[in-house]
């Protein structure tokens, strides 16, 4: 494994994870959230992840498992499909284990900082547990970004950008309640920023645990690709598209999703 490929993989994962700080900055240093832009951006991110998962990553895993491992077309396809839904089950289980009140999917707008219905004594706890919940969710995302970049840096870039976009509202979800309860912008920002560190931690786990086995292990590599595809599709439908519609109009999220698919499609065509 070339050192510059590893550095690119770690760098992209760090960029994706720490973009929670962008969301925190938007929440703390702007008077109102540009919800229409955020809706388009989240839809765009979902489009990128859905398209690249179904068109590129899933079939990359399938091709490895059917052609390069000796499993054959039938068994290799079965393993690919099972790994794909296994990835969905993994991220769904993680999501299920996070209590609803602290679930990072419950997005907050900047305007909610002035909502008197919040009880301040609970807000810091909510913010901290939201940060922990986001960290739990970000770990497999970091693993997905890292492993994809190791195999194909162009895929890694697309995935990192998509994940970075969807981490922005998660940063808002952490910083809003903490700032409203404490009035401390720095504390709210750094807690939000730190919650994204789980992304590069996932990359480190991938490097230490998976990379030693991925070199000549085509079976493991194919399974990981299928799992990553399942994780990304689940995140898109469970997180990104609902959040995009919540922040803006229904059609804005759809337009953003289609635009993301188009951009991803043309970026892949450029490398044929």
PLY file of the C-alpha trace (Angstrom):
ply
format ascii 1.0
element vertex 272
property float x
property float y
property float z
element edge 271
property int vertex1
property int vertex2
end_header
0.00 0.00 0.00
1.51 3.32 -1.08
1.94 5.90 1.66
0.37 8.75 -0.32
-2.83 6.69 -0.80
-3.04 6.17 2.95
-2.52 9.88 3.57
-5.26 10.75 1.09
-7.61 8.25 2.78
-6.94 9.64 6.25
-7.15 13.23 5.01
-10.51 12.72 3.33
-11.91 11.00 6.40
-10.69 13.82 8.65
-12.26 16.40 6.32
-15.59 14.57 6.30
-15.72 14.12 10.06
-14.67 17.59 11.14
-17.23 19.26 8.88
-19.53 19.08 11.91
-17.64 22.23 12.91
-19.05 23.96 9.83
-22.57 23.23 11.03
-21.71 24.50 14.46
-20.31 27.73 13.03
-23.44 28.22 10.92
-25.61 27.77 13.98
-23.59 30.05 16.26
-22.50 32.86 13.96
-25.49 33.39 11.66
-28.85 34.82 12.63
-30.91 32.51 10.46
-30.31 29.19 8.75
-30.42 29.23 4.95
-32.84 26.32 4.96
-33.39 26.20 1.20
-29.68 25.88 0.51
-29.32 23.30 3.27
-32.21 21.30 1.82
-30.62 21.31 -1.64
-27.22 20.39 -0.20
-28.59 17.47 1.82
-30.54 16.22 -1.19
-27.40 16.55 -3.32
-25.43 14.53 -0.77
-28.09 11.80 -0.77
-28.06 11.67 -4.57
-24.29 11.24 -4.65
-24.34 8.47 -2.07
-27.31 6.59 -3.55
-25.97 6.69 -7.10
-22.40 5.73 -6.24
-23.65 2.92 -3.96
-25.97 1.28 -6.48
-24.02 1.95 -9.66
-20.41 1.67 -8.55
-19.71 0.28 -5.07
-22.28 -2.53 -5.02
-21.22 -3.83 -8.40
-17.53 -3.45 -7.58
-18.11 -5.75 -4.62
-20.19 -8.13 -6.73
-17.56 -8.31 -9.48
-14.87 -9.12 -6.94
-16.94 -11.83 -5.25
-18.13 -13.46 -8.49
-15.01 -13.19 -10.67
-11.96 -12.92 -8.42
-12.74 -15.32 -5.57
-13.88 -18.55 -7.21
-17.37 -18.33 -5.71
-18.95 -18.08 -9.14
-21.87 -15.98 -10.32
-24.61 -17.48 -8.14
-22.84 -17.78 -4.77
-20.89 -14.54 -5.27
-24.11 -12.63 -5.96
-25.78 -14.12 -2.89
-22.85 -13.08 -0.70
-22.93 -9.57 -2.17
-26.65 -9.15 -1.50
-26.38 -10.52 2.04
-23.45 -8.21 2.80
-25.37 -5.24 1.35
-28.36 -5.81 3.62
-25.97 -6.68 6.45
-24.54 -3.18 6.14
-28.06 -1.77 6.36
-28.79 -3.92 9.41
-25.57 -2.75 11.09
-26.29 0.95 10.74
-29.98 0.40 11.61
-28.93 -1.38 14.83
-26.60 1.48 15.73
-29.45 3.91 15.07
-31.85 1.85 17.18
-29.49 1.83 20.17
-29.43 5.64 20.28
-32.27 7.05 22.43
-34.74 9.14 20.46
-34.28 12.34 22.42
-30.57 12.35 21.67
-30.82 10.97 18.14
-28.78 13.17 15.76
-31.49 12.68 13.13
-33.64 15.07 15.17
-32.33 18.22 13.51
-32.41 21.71 15.02
-32.48 25.09 13.34
-30.64 28.17 14.54
-34.00 29.77 15.29
-34.64 27.18 17.99
-32.05 28.87 20.20
-34.79 31.37 21.05
-37.46 28.77 21.75
-38.41 29.11 25.40
-39.95 25.63 25.46
-36.50 24.14 26.00
-35.60 23.53 29.63
-32.06 24.77 30.00
-31.05 22.27 32.65
-31.61 19.47 30.14
-30.06 21.10 27.11
-26.41 20.47 27.97
-27.18 16.80 28.55
-29.04 16.65 25.23
-26.14 18.32 23.43
-23.55 15.99 24.96
-25.55 12.85 24.22
-26.24 14.10 20.72
-22.48 14.46 20.25
-21.98 10.88 21.48
-24.75 9.63 19.20
-23.19 11.37 16.22
-19.81 9.89 17.11
-21.36 6.42 17.09
-22.92 7.06 13.68
-19.76 8.60 12.26
-17.56 5.60 13.05
-18.87 3.33 10.25
-18.97 6.34 7.91
-15.26 6.89 8.54
-14.60 3.22 7.89
-16.58 3.44 4.64
-14.69 6.51 3.43
-11.31 5.03 4.30
-11.84 1.63 2.69
-13.35 3.14 -0.46
-10.41 5.55 -0.84
-7.88 2.79 -0.39
-9.42 0.90 -3.30
-10.33 3.88 -5.49
-9.41 7.48 -4.47
-11.99 9.02 -6.83
-14.75 7.11 -5.03
-13.28 8.18 -1.72
-13.45 11.86 -2.70
-17.11 11.59 -3.74
-18.05 9.77 -0.54
-16.09 12.19 1.66
-17.79 15.24 0.14
-21.24 13.66 0.48
-20.63 12.72 4.13
-19.16 16.16 4.87
-22.35 17.81 3.61
-24.57 15.62 5.75
-22.39 16.19 8.83
-23.14 19.93 8.73
-26.68 19.70 10.19
-25.38 17.20 12.75
-23.01 19.92 13.94
-26.02 22.21 14.28
-27.85 19.54 16.30
-25.01 19.46 18.85
-24.19 23.14 19.16
-27.69 24.65 19.37
-28.83 23.11 22.69
-25.42 23.52 24.35
-25.15 27.19 23.37
-28.71 27.98 24.40
-28.17 26.39 27.83
-24.73 27.82 28.60
-24.36 30.91 26.42
-20.83 29.69 25.71
-20.12 29.73 21.97
-16.69 28.14 22.34
-17.96 25.20 24.38
-20.78 24.56 21.93
-18.46 24.80 18.92
-15.73 22.53 20.27
-18.16 19.88 21.47
-19.71 19.81 18.01
-16.29 19.80 16.36
-15.09 16.94 18.56
-18.12 14.78 17.74
-16.81 14.46 14.20
-13.54 12.91 15.39
-15.18 9.49 15.31
-14.89 9.65 11.51
-11.06 9.54 11.45
-11.17 7.08 14.37
-13.14 4.78 12.05
-10.39 5.23 9.48
-7.73 4.28 12.03
-9.75 1.18 12.93
-9.91 0.31 9.26
-6.17 0.74 8.95
-5.30 -1.32 12.03
-7.93 -4.06 11.78
-9.00 -4.46 8.15
-6.11 -3.26 6.02
-3.72 -6.08 7.03
-6.26 -8.59 5.71
-7.39 -6.66 2.61
-4.18 -6.86 0.61
-4.72 -10.22 -1.09
-8.03 -11.13 0.49
-10.47 -10.56 -2.36
-13.38 -12.06 -0.43
-13.06 -9.59 2.45
-12.64 -6.67 0.06
-15.78 -7.61 -1.89
-17.83 -8.04 1.28
-16.64 -4.68 2.65
-17.67 -2.92 -0.55
-21.15 -4.43 -0.36
-21.46 -3.52 3.34
-20.34 0.06 2.62
-22.97 0.33 -0.13
-25.67 -0.82 2.29
-24.56 1.63 4.98
-24.55 4.56 2.57
-27.98 3.75 1.09
-29.50 3.45 4.56
-27.97 6.74 5.68
-29.32 8.43 2.55
-32.90 7.26 3.04
-32.98 7.39 6.83
-31.04 10.61 7.45
-30.35 12.77 4.45
-33.61 12.83 2.50
-35.88 13.25 5.58
-33.63 16.04 6.87
-33.56 17.69 3.44
-37.35 17.71 3.30
-37.60 18.98 6.88
-35.32 21.93 6.17
-36.97 22.96 2.90
-39.62 22.16 0.36
-40.16 18.59 -0.85
-39.18 19.42 -4.42
-35.97 21.15 -3.36
-34.71 17.96 -1.72
-35.64 15.95 -4.84
-33.97 18.45 -7.18
-30.84 18.33 -5.02
-30.88 14.52 -5.06
-31.18 14.38 -8.86
-28.40 16.98 -9.22
-26.18 14.86 -6.97
-26.85 11.78 -9.10
-26.09 13.68 -12.31
-22.81 15.08 -10.97
-21.77 11.67 -9.66
-22.68 9.99 -12.96
-20.65 12.42 -15.04
-17.70 12.25 -12.65
-17.65 8.46 -13.05
-18.00 8.69 -16.84
-14.95 10.91 -16.98
-12.80 8.04 -15.70
-14.04 5.38 -18.16
0 1
1 2
2 3
3 4
4 5
5 6
6 7
7 8
8 9
9 10
10 11
11 12
12 13
13 14
14 15
15 16
16 17
17 18
18 19
19 20
20 21
21 22
22 23
23 24
24 25
25 26
26 27
27 28
28 29
29 30
30 31
31 32
32 33
33 34
34 35
35 36
36 37
37 38
38 39
39 40
40 41
41 42
42 43
43 44
44 45
45 46
46 47
47 48
48 49
49 50
50 51
51 52
52 53
53 54
54 55
55 56
56 57
57 58
58 59
59 60
60 61
61 62
62 63
63 64
64 65
65 66
66 67
67 68
68 69
69 70
70 71
71 72
72 73
73 74
74 75
75 76
76 77
77 78
78 79
79 80
80 81
81 82
82 83
83 84
84 85
85 86
86 87
87 88
88 89
89 90
90 91
91 92
92 93
93 94
94 95
95 96
96 97
97 98
98 99
99 100
100 101
101 102
102 103
103 104
104 105
105 106
106 107
107 108
108 109
109 110
110 111
111 112
112 113
113 114
114 115
115 116
116 117
117 118
118 119
119 120
120 121
121 122
122 123
123 124
124 125
125 126
126 127
127 128
128 129
129 130
130 131
131 132
132 133
133 134
134 135
135 136
136 137
137 138
138 139
139 140
140 141
141 142
142 143
143 144
144 145
145 146
146 147
147 148
148 149
149 150
150 151
151 152
152 153
153 154
154 155
155 156
156 157
157 158
158 159
159 160
160 161
161 162
162 163
163 164
164 165
165 166
166 167
167 168
168 169
169 170
170 171
171 172
172 173
173 174
174 175
175 176
176 177
177 178
178 179
179 180
180 181
181 182
182 183
183 184
184 185
185 186
186 187
187 188
188 189
189 190
190 191
191 192
192 193
193 194
194 195
195 196
196 197
197 198
198 199
199 200
200 201
201 202
202 203
203 204
204 205
205 206
206 207
207 208
208 209
209 210
210 211
211 212
212 213
213 214
214 215
215 216
216 217
217 218
218 219
219 220
220 221
221 222
222 223
223 224
224 225
225 226
226 227
227 228
228 229
229 230
230 231
231 232
232 233
233 234
234 235
235 236
236 237
237 238
238 239
239 240
240 241
241 242
242 243
243 244
244 245
245 246
246 247
247 248
248 249
249 250
250 251
251 252
252 253
253 254
254 255
255 256
256 257
257 258
258 259
259 260
260 261
261 262
262 263
263 264
264 265
265 266
266 267
267 268
268 269
269 270
270 271
